């Protein structure tokens, strides 16, 4: 509240001598006697300077309230000016003065201090005219008093609304995936080496070639193996001739049926039949009384010997059969070794199943030669085996990965997998979960998963690095622009529009993309502040641009 104080001049008695010349910059000179007026607790006030109605006094008076200007007598100076308002502040000595130290007479300020003479009419004319050169200074000092006080304006008292831009919290379908990294392994990977030793005579294939099942890859020098076959075959054939066979019987029962045809067995049986007939004749002669006991005993012994020889002949035939089988095995071994001098691509029984599983491919299903380890003339050993070729099937690949055990309930066989490789950064390859390990590695608490990847066109390379996403399910989530998120001291929050004010909502964050961010704890359709968050707190008035 503005406090004004009325000050009136007091007339000086006549004959007091010459008046003190006041400082032009001090409108309130000190009293005579050197004492200053004591003013305590006086607030700054506006002082109105007006022409004095007194003549011959100390000067023009100071009034606390603005009064209409009094015209000067005719011929005495100029018409009165508008009163000037001065903002006074308490000085160090407690006086209300617009200057650092005010001086006055009896505690009453005088406008005569603005004139060099200090007299009201000594020089003739208006005192304000004589002190007009100080009016600009007084006007500048009075400007702060005319300015409105801080906080007193109604417009300033109102909090300004912060301009912001907003966006809607939208819903979108989001696939939940498990990220994996790993190596692409070939569907089949086999390293070949001959079963016998020798020197490489020919090499038919090289790295990058494709071979079908059973196609030859290399050939060793087979001279000694061929000689071994030539030795084993005659011995085997000789045993067959003893048995009057051209090939070994398939079973023992079949040989038993063939046994009577063996020469030694047939001969023994014939002798046994002869001995049996002689015995019967001797028995008849003995019965008729013409024979002798000696002849009967001899016939009986010859029959017993003949039957024994039949058994021996049959046993020899069986032994010959066993020996023939042994020689046949030796012959087979020699022939196998001879055949092993040629290294061929494998012909697995699963080949037909693989063809059905892979379906149509750009190139026929064949082995690809990944490595060739020998050259013509290189020696090859059977023990330890010397590796010669490495073959792979890359029409289908196995993506081997390890997954943390916390995802075990989510990953199941048959789920789709999306893969990316550095060779094709803008292309996505598809696969499926083929195998899941039933155990967890105790070292890193992960379990193994094998993902099948079709590679009929052969663009993916076995042994390459790949990243993948196993699609476990699809959810509908709420998303906001990434710039709407405010993070401070570990707290994630957004500002939403609540009427004409901003409201803080704490949210949880999920999947982040360059254009959107998944959040929880925020309803769909809420309007979130995108720009201007740095000037907001909970409840701040806002204005949507």
Wavefront OBJ file of the C-alpha trace (Angstrom):
o trace
v 0.000 0.000 0.000
v 1.327 3.397 -1.007
v 1.991 5.635 1.994
v 2.134 9.363 1.533
v 3.276 11.898 3.968
v 2.356 15.581 4.039
v 5.208 17.929 4.607
v 4.646 21.719 4.992
v 7.299 24.382 5.193
v 7.745 26.341 8.368
v 8.550 30.059 7.987
v 11.946 31.168 9.111
v 11.877 34.254 11.415
v 13.038 37.446 9.858
v 16.434 38.690 10.629
v 18.063 35.320 11.177
v 20.922 36.005 8.956
v 21.956 34.480 5.716
v 20.413 31.188 4.833
v 22.584 28.060 4.301
v 23.153 27.179 0.649
v 21.730 23.663 0.262
v 23.197 20.942 -1.998
v 21.227 20.929 -5.223
v 21.120 17.122 -5.087
v 19.842 17.094 -1.494
v 16.309 18.459 -1.273
v 16.194 17.978 2.462
v 19.098 19.851 4.176
v 19.974 19.070 7.739
v 18.567 21.120 10.553
v 20.599 23.782 12.177
v 22.323 22.358 15.124
v 23.473 19.206 13.243
v 20.697 16.917 14.326
v 18.672 14.874 11.870
v 15.027 14.119 12.177
v 14.389 10.695 13.546
v 12.024 8.726 11.428
v 11.687 5.071 12.166
v 9.499 2.577 10.415
v 8.497 5.004 7.653
v 7.725 3.183 4.435
v 8.665 4.556 1.021
v 6.224 7.219 0.007
v 5.454 9.333 -2.973
v 6.358 12.987 -2.484
v 4.479 15.564 -4.504
v 6.411 18.702 -5.372
v 4.201 21.726 -5.835
v 4.798 25.481 -5.886
v 4.635 27.124 -2.461
v 1.960 29.699 -1.678
v 4.376 31.494 0.554
v 6.578 34.332 -0.564
v 9.800 35.190 1.191
v 9.736 31.891 3.106
v 12.260 29.152 2.976
v 10.922 27.826 -0.299
v 8.107 25.857 -1.849
v 6.332 23.426 0.405
v 5.971 19.618 0.014
v 2.483 18.227 0.295
v 1.458 14.646 0.836
v -1.575 14.806 -1.419
v -1.617 16.344 -4.871
v -3.397 19.736 -4.863
v -4.407 21.955 -7.700
v -1.517 24.236 -8.651
v -1.765 27.809 -7.410
v -1.035 30.448 -10.013
v 1.757 32.834 -9.201
v 1.059 36.536 -8.878
v 1.050 38.531 -12.024
v 4.471 39.193 -13.336
v 6.122 36.703 -11.024
v 7.452 33.795 -13.001
v 5.528 31.309 -15.163
v 2.324 29.368 -14.621
v 2.534 26.429 -12.239
v 3.615 23.037 -13.647
v 2.100 19.624 -12.976
v 3.217 18.257 -9.646
v 6.039 15.711 -9.840
v 5.763 12.478 -7.890
v 8.934 11.200 -6.325
v 9.465 7.681 -4.980
v 11.252 8.035 -1.669
v 13.134 5.230 0.057
v 14.360 5.098 3.590
v 17.916 6.308 3.855
v 20.590 5.107 6.166
v 19.513 7.620 8.755
v 15.815 6.697 8.513
v 14.617 9.704 6.480
v 12.383 9.262 3.454
v 14.449 10.828 0.684
v 14.928 10.052 -2.975
v 18.645 10.767 -2.504
v 21.355 8.908 -0.620
v 21.411 11.361 2.266
v 18.772 13.995 2.710
v 19.223 17.249 4.452
v 16.511 19.543 5.778
v 15.681 22.323 8.150
v 13.832 21.139 11.164
v 13.012 17.913 9.450
v 11.040 19.656 6.679
v 12.269 19.412 3.103
v 12.355 22.474 0.920
v 12.058 22.878 -2.795
v 14.464 25.776 -2.550
v 17.204 23.236 -2.500
v 16.719 22.983 -6.250
v 17.953 26.603 -6.675
v 21.491 27.761 -6.233
v 20.495 30.578 -3.909
v 18.194 28.579 -1.711
v 15.731 31.471 -1.538
v 12.143 31.348 -2.583
v 11.953 34.672 -4.412
v 15.314 36.286 -4.002
v 16.127 35.960 -7.669
v 12.699 36.894 -8.908
v 10.442 34.524 -10.846
v 9.340 30.917 -10.085
v 11.592 28.678 -8.036
v 10.729 25.735 -10.336
v 11.989 27.673 -13.286
v 15.226 28.435 -11.508
v 15.588 24.653 -10.720
v 14.250 23.442 -14.055
v 17.558 21.863 -15.008
v 17.023 19.196 -12.342
v 13.503 18.267 -13.437
v 14.610 15.482 -15.852
v 16.524 13.849 -13.011
v 13.495 14.037 -10.725
v 11.306 12.672 -13.512
v 13.559 9.644 -13.976
v 13.587 9.051 -10.231
v 9.799 9.214 -10.162
v 9.320 6.577 -12.901
v 9.801 3.527 -10.615
v 7.094 4.849 -8.340
v 4.696 4.992 -11.260
v 5.498 1.405 -12.396
v 3.201 -1.365 -11.136
v 4.517 -3.415 -8.235
v 5.535 -7.048 -9.023
v 2.746 -9.468 -8.308
v 0.100 -6.787 -8.093
v -1.106 -7.236 -11.700
v -3.961 -9.715 -12.209
v -2.574 -10.859 -15.573
v 0.829 -11.606 -14.005
v -0.803 -13.462 -11.155
v -2.331 -15.955 -13.559
v -0.050 -18.923 -14.478
v 0.521 -19.034 -18.196
v -0.511 -22.249 -20.029
v 2.399 -24.209 -21.537
v 2.015 -24.865 -25.284
v 2.397 -28.592 -26.090
v 1.784 -31.037 -28.901
v 0.039 -34.328 -28.276
v -0.449 -37.710 -29.935
v -2.863 -40.568 -29.363
v -1.866 -43.800 -27.634
v -2.649 -46.403 -30.282
v -3.176 -50.146 -30.202
v -1.440 -52.480 -32.616
v -0.881 -56.225 -32.948
v 2.581 -57.233 -31.772
v 4.228 -60.590 -32.207
v 6.016 -61.902 -29.161
v 9.321 -63.415 -30.197
v 12.369 -65.007 -28.631
v 15.615 -63.694 -30.099
v 18.270 -66.276 -30.915
v 21.705 -66.281 -32.496
v 23.673 -69.232 -33.732
v 25.383 -71.044 -36.570
v 23.919 -72.581 -39.695
v 24.951 -76.225 -39.920
v 24.466 -78.467 -42.979
v 21.613 -80.928 -42.933
v 24.175 -83.726 -43.289
v 27.926 -83.425 -42.863
v 30.151 -86.441 -43.546
v 33.900 -86.887 -43.852
v 34.991 -89.773 -46.086
v 38.154 -91.834 -46.087
v 38.985 -95.204 -47.723
v 38.840 -98.319 -45.565
v 42.118 -99.556 -46.982
v 45.499 -97.990 -47.393
v 47.233 -97.238 -50.630
v 48.275 -94.531 -52.982
v 45.781 -92.262 -54.714
v 45.572 -93.258 -58.350
v 42.734 -91.002 -59.522
v 40.643 -88.150 -58.020
v 37.355 -87.647 -59.834
v 35.807 -84.670 -57.914
v 36.946 -81.410 -56.427
v 35.634 -78.679 -54.103
v 32.262 -77.284 -55.159
v 31.240 -80.271 -57.234
v 27.983 -82.019 -56.490
v 27.728 -85.777 -56.447
v 24.829 -88.137 -56.111
v 24.714 -91.196 -53.880
v 27.214 -93.873 -54.981
v 29.200 -91.717 -57.394
v 32.995 -92.350 -57.279
v 35.253 -89.706 -55.766
v 38.748 -91.222 -55.972
v 40.527 -94.527 -56.710
v 43.542 -96.121 -55.029
v 46.115 -98.453 -56.528
v 44.441 -101.912 -56.240
v 47.199 -104.265 -57.389
v 47.801 -106.114 -54.149
v 44.109 -106.296 -53.341
v 43.371 -107.816 -56.704
v 46.020 -110.476 -56.104
v 44.447 -111.328 -52.773
v 41.132 -111.892 -54.510
v 42.760 -114.101 -57.108
v 44.194 -116.255 -54.329
v 41.007 -116.559 -52.290
v 38.647 -117.436 -55.112
v 40.281 -120.768 -56.267
v 40.460 -122.108 -52.715
v 36.815 -121.400 -52.216
v 35.830 -122.945 -55.520
v 37.802 -126.118 -54.687
v 35.807 -126.635 -51.559
v 32.590 -126.198 -53.461
v 33.640 -128.886 -55.936
v 34.183 -131.349 -53.096
v 30.605 -130.796 -52.163
v 29.475 -130.770 -55.775
v 28.184 -127.230 -55.273
v 28.412 -124.113 -57.403
v 27.387 -121.828 -54.532
v 27.010 -122.121 -50.849
v 23.607 -123.251 -49.607
v 21.626 -120.578 -47.899
v 20.907 -122.643 -44.778
v 22.087 -125.826 -43.059
v 18.733 -127.498 -43.753
v 19.232 -126.949 -47.438
v 22.694 -128.497 -47.220
v 21.317 -131.534 -45.358
v 19.061 -132.166 -48.275
v 22.071 -131.849 -50.559
v 24.334 -134.004 -48.396
v 23.484 -137.449 -49.955
v 24.737 -136.092 -53.265
v 28.228 -135.578 -51.921
v 30.500 -138.270 -53.418
v 32.068 -139.435 -50.180
v 28.727 -139.677 -48.452
v 27.165 -141.524 -51.368
v 30.034 -144.020 -51.446
v 29.790 -144.674 -47.700
v 26.082 -145.204 -47.911
v 26.512 -147.664 -50.797
v 29.037 -149.728 -48.801
v 26.653 -149.698 -45.854
v 23.852 -151.038 -48.021
v 26.123 -153.784 -49.353
v 27.173 -154.808 -45.868
v 23.567 -154.881 -44.789
v 22.618 -157.243 -47.688
v 25.523 -159.556 -46.930
v 24.427 -159.729 -43.319
v 20.921 -160.681 -44.314
v 22.259 -163.507 -46.599
v 24.492 -164.813 -43.829
v 21.543 -164.889 -41.439
v 19.477 -166.892 -43.987
v 22.299 -169.402 -44.520
v 22.724 -169.737 -40.798
v 19.050 -170.358 -40.402
v 19.050 -173.055 -43.131
v 22.035 -174.721 -41.538
v 24.373 -174.314 -44.428
v 26.128 -171.226 -43.095
v 28.688 -170.854 -40.401
v 28.835 -168.699 -37.344
v 32.048 -167.069 -38.522
v 30.505 -165.855 -41.744
v 27.587 -164.340 -39.809
v 29.866 -162.446 -37.434
v 31.950 -161.078 -40.288
v 28.870 -159.774 -42.088
v 27.671 -158.094 -38.912
v 31.010 -156.319 -38.410
v 31.154 -155.149 -42.049
v 27.707 -153.551 -41.668
v 28.743 -151.713 -38.511
v 31.888 -150.384 -40.218
v 29.892 -149.278 -43.244
v 27.435 -147.270 -41.175
v 30.314 -145.636 -39.342
v 31.890 -144.623 -42.638
v 28.610 -143.028 -43.699
v 28.647 -140.873 -40.606
v 32.301 -139.972 -41.193
v 31.577 -139.029 -44.797
v 28.685 -136.810 -43.781
v 30.850 -135.157 -41.135
v 33.607 -134.529 -43.639
v 31.091 -132.996 -45.962
v 29.865 -130.668 -43.279
v 33.460 -129.700 -42.457
v 34.082 -129.051 -46.123
v 31.003 -126.840 -46.163
v 32.282 -124.889 -43.182
v 35.677 -124.499 -44.795
v 34.001 -123.350 -47.975
v 32.143 -120.733 -46.030
v 35.397 -119.567 -44.446
v 37.067 -119.332 -47.810
v 34.027 -117.504 -49.083
v 34.402 -114.986 -46.287
v 38.081 -114.571 -47.106
v 37.158 -114.105 -50.743
v 34.510 -111.601 -49.814
v 36.975 -109.712 -47.650
v 39.515 -109.618 -50.446
v 36.864 -108.425 -52.866
v 35.652 -105.812 -50.374
v 39.145 -104.469 -49.952
v 39.474 -104.394 -53.691
v 36.245 -102.441 -53.920
v 37.344 -100.137 -51.079
v 40.149 -98.865 -53.248
v 37.379 -96.801 -54.877
v 35.916 -94.101 -52.624
v 32.254 -93.385 -53.452
v 29.658 -90.936 -52.126
v 27.428 -92.538 -49.493
v 23.965 -93.812 -50.304
v 21.989 -93.583 -47.048
v 18.654 -95.350 -46.741
v 17.044 -92.086 -45.619
v 17.656 -90.511 -49.006
v 14.105 -91.085 -50.229
v 12.681 -89.628 -47.017
v 14.897 -86.564 -47.420
v 13.629 -86.044 -50.952
v 10.039 -86.125 -49.753
v 10.743 -83.775 -46.843
v 12.582 -81.170 -48.867
v 10.073 -81.149 -51.720
v 10.835 -79.342 -54.983
v 14.211 -77.616 -55.013
v 16.041 -75.441 -57.509
v 18.789 -78.052 -57.866
v 18.507 -81.840 -57.417
v 19.315 -83.204 -53.995
v 22.995 -84.091 -54.039
v 26.040 -83.929 -51.843
v 28.232 -80.851 -52.161
v 31.982 -81.298 -51.825
v 33.066 -78.917 -49.079
v 36.697 -80.086 -48.803
v 39.205 -82.206 -50.701
v 42.163 -83.261 -48.557
v 44.250 -85.433 -50.921
v 45.751 -85.281 -54.363
v 46.888 -87.818 -56.931
v 49.855 -89.771 -55.560
v 49.090 -89.005 -51.915
v 49.451 -92.009 -49.587
v 46.347 -93.022 -47.680
v 46.365 -95.035 -44.463
v 43.560 -97.148 -43.073
v 44.725 -96.906 -39.442
v 44.573 -94.137 -38.486
v 42.176 -93.272 -41.250
v 43.206 -90.556 -43.681
v 40.344 -88.136 -44.459
v 39.984 -87.504 -48.163
v 36.677 -85.672 -48.773
v 34.115 -83.722 -46.750
v 30.590 -83.791 -48.151
v 27.573 -81.801 -46.992
v 23.901 -81.592 -47.845
v 22.995 -77.899 -47.925
v 19.562 -78.048 -49.535
v 18.359 -77.895 -45.944
v 20.270 -76.402 -43.016
v 20.133 -76.812 -39.263
v 20.205 -73.575 -37.274
v 21.661 -74.545 -33.914
v 20.901 -72.134 -31.064
v 20.794 -72.055 -27.272
v 17.898 -70.409 -25.419
v 17.701 -69.326 -21.744
v 15.685 -71.729 -19.655
v 13.094 -69.055 -18.785
v 11.724 -69.391 -22.339
v 11.273 -73.166 -22.075
v 7.459 -72.948 -21.647
v 7.131 -70.722 -24.724
v 9.221 -72.596 -27.290
v 7.607 -75.676 -28.875
v 8.277 -77.677 -32.016
v 6.701 -76.428 -35.223
v 6.866 -72.698 -34.371
v 7.872 -70.381 -37.200
v 11.260 -68.709 -37.124
v 12.472 -65.662 -39.059
v 16.196 -65.526 -39.827
v 18.560 -62.869 -41.089
v 22.138 -63.153 -42.299
v 24.703 -60.478 -43.046
v 25.035 -61.597 -46.669
v 21.372 -60.629 -47.323
v 20.597 -57.821 -44.834
v 17.306 -56.858 -46.489
v 15.888 -60.360 -46.822
v 14.235 -62.624 -44.240
v 14.504 -66.398 -44.408
v 11.993 -68.720 -42.794
v 12.451 -71.830 -40.700
v 10.715 -73.904 -38.060
v 11.591 -75.385 -34.681
v 12.571 -78.981 -35.471
v 14.261 -80.314 -32.320
v 14.343 -79.258 -28.649
v 16.870 -80.648 -26.213
v 15.254 -82.327 -23.185
v 18.005 -81.119 -20.823
v 19.387 -77.780 -19.657
v 23.084 -77.030 -19.601
v 24.116 -76.587 -15.975
v 26.965 -74.296 -16.963
v 24.955 -71.508 -18.572
v 21.339 -72.571 -17.842
v 20.340 -72.800 -21.486
v 18.816 -75.551 -23.595
v 19.574 -76.388 -27.193
v 17.161 -75.977 -30.086
v 17.588 -77.083 -33.705
v 15.751 -74.989 -36.288
v 15.209 -76.370 -39.778
v 15.825 -73.953 -42.649
v 15.001 -74.733 -46.273
v 17.780 -73.742 -48.657
v 16.719 -75.173 -52.001
v 18.280 -72.296 -53.926
v 21.589 -72.664 -52.073
v 21.953 -68.997 -51.102
v 22.650 -69.699 -47.446
v 26.080 -71.072 -46.611
v 26.603 -73.814 -44.089
v 28.739 -72.580 -41.210
v 27.491 -68.995 -41.463
v 26.273 -66.818 -38.595
v 22.600 -65.904 -38.370
v 20.132 -64.199 -36.065
v 16.557 -65.275 -35.638
v 13.253 -64.563 -33.980
v 11.094 -67.453 -32.805
v 7.461 -66.326 -33.052
v 5.804 -67.639 -29.880
v 2.506 -65.696 -29.930
v 0.774 -62.446 -30.988
v -0.658 -59.782 -28.610
v -2.494 -56.457 -28.945
v -0.490 -53.724 -27.183
v -0.672 -49.952 -26.569
v 2.024 -47.862 -28.262
v 3.107 -44.236 -28.047
v 5.696 -42.133 -29.888
v 9.148 -42.688 -28.327
v 9.601 -38.965 -27.672
v 6.574 -38.953 -25.354
v 8.433 -41.012 -22.728
v 10.021 -39.125 -19.839
v 12.656 -40.970 -17.811
v 14.042 -39.630 -14.552
v 15.669 -41.389 -11.622
v 14.664 -44.787 -12.935
v 10.980 -43.835 -13.306
v 9.257 -44.075 -16.685
v 6.307 -41.732 -17.113
v 4.274 -39.808 -19.640
v 2.161 -36.680 -19.465
v -1.432 -37.117 -20.587
v -4.028 -34.439 -21.277
v -6.543 -34.192 -18.432
v -8.895 -31.354 -19.391
v -6.651 -28.316 -19.718
v -3.944 -29.679 -17.457
v -1.142 -32.213 -17.700
v -1.330 -35.393 -15.648
v 1.600 -37.675 -14.870
v 1.089 -41.388 -15.526
v 3.805 -43.929 -14.704
v 4.140 -46.610 -17.383
v 6.083 -49.767 -18.040
v 7.992 -50.046 -21.279
v 8.273 -53.043 -23.570
v 9.352 -53.450 -27.162
v 10.934 -50.326 -28.663
v 10.991 -49.355 -32.325
v 12.162 -46.207 -34.053
v 8.561 -45.059 -34.631
v 6.724 -46.491 -31.600
v 7.205 -47.745 -28.065
v 5.146 -50.366 -26.278
v 3.863 -49.240 -22.858
v 1.730 -50.732 -20.118
v -0.418 -48.878 -17.601
v -1.792 -46.447 -20.186
v -5.272 -46.790 -21.711
v -5.664 -46.863 -25.458
v -6.738 -43.534 -26.963
v -5.132 -41.401 -24.238
v -3.585 -38.195 -25.522
v 0.074 -38.049 -24.518
v 2.277 -34.961 -24.621
v 4.966 -35.280 -27.270
v 6.739 -31.898 -26.960
v 7.008 -29.437 -24.098
v 7.386 -32.024 -21.310
v 10.449 -30.255 -19.901
v 8.198 -27.407 -18.677
v 5.519 -29.634 -17.158
v 4.773 -31.049 -13.751
v 1.675 -32.799 -12.556
v -1.238 -30.347 -12.862
v 0.483 -27.759 -15.066
v -2.005 -25.872 -17.307
v -1.368 -26.648 -20.950
v -2.468 -25.398 -24.315
v -2.526 -27.890 -27.191
v -1.050 -26.435 -30.326
l 1 2 3 4 5 6 7 8 9 10 11 12 13 14 15 16 17 18 19 20 21 22 23 24 25 26 27 28 29 30 31 32 33 34 35 36 37 38 39 40 41 42 43 44 45 46 47 48 49 50 51 52 53 54 55 56 57 58 59 60 61 62 63 64 65 66 67 68 69 70 71 72 73 74 75 76 77 78 79 80 81 82 83 84 85 86 87 88 89 90 91 92 93 94 95 96 97 98 99 100 101 102 103 104 105 106 107 108 109 110 111 112 113 114 115 116 117 118 119 120 121 122 123 124 125 126 127 128 129 130 131 132 133 134 135 136 137 138 139 140 141 142 143 144 145 146 147 148 149 150 151 152 153 154 155 156 157 158 159 160 161 162 163 164 165 166 167 168 169 170 171 172 173 174 175 176 177 178 179 180 181 182 183 184 185 186 187 188 189 190 191 192 193 194 195 196 197 198 199 200 201 202 203 204 205 206 207 208 209 210 211 212 213 214 215 216 217 218 219 220 221 222 223 224 225 226 227 228 229 230 231 232 233 234 235 236 237 238 239 240 241 242 243 244 245 246 247 248 249 250 251 252 253 254 255 256 257 258 259 260 261 262 263 264 265 266 267 268 269 270 271 272 273 274 275 276 277 278 279 280 281 282 283 284 285 286 287 288 289 290 291 292 293 294 295 296 297 298 299 300 301 302 303 304 305 306 307 308 309 310 311 312 313 314 315 316 317 318 319 320 321 322 323 324 325 326 327 328 329 330 331 332 333 334 335 336 337 338 339 340 341 342 343 344 345 346 347 348 349 350 351 352 353 354 355 356 357 358 359 360 361 362 363 364 365 366 367 368 369 370 371 372 373 374 375 376 377 378 379 380 381 382 383 384 385 386 387 388 389 390 391 392 393 394 395 396 397 398 399 400 401 402 403 404 405 406 407 408 409 410 411 412 413 414 415 416 417 418 419 420 421 422 423 424 425 426 427 428 429 430 431 432 433 434 435 436 437 438 439 440 441 442 443 444 445 446 447 448 449 450 451 452 453 454 455 456 457 458 459 460 461 462 463 464 465 466 467 468 469 470 471 472 473 474 475 476 477 478 479 480 481 482 483 484 485 486 487 488 489 490 491 492 493 494 495 496 497 498 499 500 501 502 503 504 505 506 507 508 509 510 511 512 513 514 515 516 517 518 519 520 521 522 523 524 525 526 527 528 529 530 531 532 533 534 535 536 537 538 539 540 541 542 543 544 545
